[in-house]
Amino acid sequence: MLSVLISVPAEMGCNESYAPSPLKIYKRKMQEMIIPIITALIAAGASLLGTILVTSNNNKELIHKIETSQAVTDTKIQNLTEEVRKHNNFAERIPVLETNIKNVVDRLNGVEDDLKNKWV
């Protein structure tokens, strides 16, 4: 056990030394330690709050970038879909055109044959 002798000045009316109780020493030490502990807790809380705010702000920026990128991708997909539909429509019309051209060629050949027969 730690015992400390403290001398009390003669002006206070006592010429003898006394030893404070261990409980008083413990309380005094705890009072001296409480301020650094509270300061450390406040600093840790402020640091945690700052980290949360910065992370939240970064998440908002990231979400905005992702939404913008998604909107651009959706627009590109929509444009490509329209182009594919136009191409498909064109691909459906080609066989019809080929049939019509064949009919025109057959009629022209028939007209040529008729003209040859008239002039021969």
Secondary structure, 3 states (H helix, E strand, C coil): CCCCCEECCHHHCCCCEECCCHHHHHHHHHHHHHHHHHHHHHHHHHHHHHHHHHHHHHHHHHHHHHHHHHHHHHHHHHHHHHHHHHHHHHHHHHHHHHHHHHHHHHHHHHHHHHHHHHHC
